[in-house]
Amino acid sequence: MSKSSSLIELIDQELVTKTGFFLNPKTGSVWELSIQDGELILKVPRYIFQISPSSKSIFRPVNTLINLEIEFEKSNMFDFLHMHIYAKGIKRATFFLV
């Protein structure tokens, strides 16, 4: 993995908790997060890229021109994992682990 000074390392167990299929209920789009060769890989419709943590809950794409911020948040009420996507000029998109 190409490391940047702004990226941190998480143990495998912390990465595994963020894997699975995430659904955007507004669009019906499903994004898949998986671990391949120790790296967190995000598969979106028609594109696959690696993401790396800049904190325990914030991730950014690496080795790509995609400019997103991905935030993972646990719901307090039911302990469900949410994935929020932030991109310049668009409203936050929230995905739910399914």
C-alpha positions as MATLAB code, in Angstrom:
seq = 'MSKSSSLIELIDQELVTKTGFFLNPKTGSVWELSIQDGELILKVPRYIFQISPSSKSIFRPVNTLINLEIEFEKSNMFDFLHMHIYAKGIKRATFFLV';
ca = [
       0.000    0.000    0.000;
       1.230    3.467   -0.793;
       1.393    5.239    2.562;
       0.820    8.917    3.165;
       1.727   10.702    6.383;
      -1.990   11.389    6.950;
      -2.901    7.681    6.937;
      -2.875    5.406    9.975;
      -2.773    1.641   10.303;
      -5.570   -0.394   11.821;
      -5.317   -3.988   12.932;
      -7.024   -6.601   10.750;
      -9.806   -7.064   13.305;
     -10.702   -3.351   13.038;
     -10.803   -3.597    9.234;
     -12.964   -6.739    9.249;
     -15.667   -4.930   11.248;
     -16.096   -2.557    8.286;
     -16.548   -5.209    5.592;
     -19.796   -6.295    3.990;
     -22.480   -4.972    1.674;
     -23.751   -1.432    2.222;
     -27.074   -0.238    0.778;
     -27.998    3.354   -0.017;
     -31.777    3.243    0.581;
     -32.374    6.428   -1.450;
     -30.757    5.127   -4.656;
     -30.840    1.355   -4.174;
     -27.090    1.264   -4.874;
     -25.063   -1.424   -3.092;
     -21.357   -0.962   -2.368;
     -19.195   -3.869   -1.201;
     -16.264   -3.541    1.198;
     -13.849   -6.445    1.459;
     -10.283   -7.158    2.475;
      -7.870   -8.308   -0.222;
      -4.186   -8.848    0.554;
      -4.581   -6.932    3.824;
      -6.102   -3.881    2.106;
      -9.672   -2.572    2.383;
     -11.223   -2.597   -1.096;
     -14.406   -0.725   -2.036;
     -16.407   -2.074   -4.987;
     -18.956    0.378   -6.339;
     -20.944    0.065   -9.559;
     -18.388    0.083  -12.413;
     -15.341    0.885  -10.216;
     -13.066   -0.728   -7.608;
     -10.573    1.124   -5.427;
      -8.614    0.816   -2.193;
      -9.384    2.931    0.856;
      -7.140    3.582    3.853;
      -7.847    5.073    7.266;
      -6.919    8.597    8.253;
      -8.529    7.854   11.667;
     -10.378    4.893   13.194;
     -13.618    5.980   11.526;
     -12.565    8.114    8.517;
     -11.194    6.558    5.309;
     -10.017    8.008    2.002;
      -9.305    6.458   -1.398;
      -5.632    5.888   -2.228;
      -3.867    5.683   -5.587;
      -6.843    7.206   -7.413;
      -8.183   10.626   -8.370;
     -11.469    9.912   -6.563;
     -11.939   12.557   -3.886;
     -14.234   11.117   -1.219;
     -14.289   10.936    2.534;
     -15.832    7.789    3.967;
     -16.977    7.798    7.574;
     -18.087    4.737    9.527;
     -20.512    5.261   12.391;
     -22.244    2.835   14.737;
     -25.900    3.531   15.455;
     -26.300    3.987   19.198;
     -29.763    2.470   19.349;
     -29.177   -0.883   17.590;
     -25.388   -0.983   17.103;
     -25.783   -1.020   13.287;
     -22.899    0.189   11.146;
     -23.520    3.126    8.810;
     -21.186    4.319    6.079;
     -21.406    8.021    5.197;
     -19.934    9.250    1.921;
     -18.880   12.871    1.571;
     -17.895   14.348   -1.795;
     -17.332   17.942   -2.772;
     -20.539   19.573   -3.952;
     -22.947   16.784   -2.978;
     -25.019   16.096    0.099;
     -23.874   13.290    2.403;
     -24.933    9.831    1.247;
     -25.628    7.273    3.975;
     -25.341    3.543    3.409;
     -26.504    0.815    5.811;
     -24.762   -2.522    6.336;
     -27.098   -5.258    5.061;
];
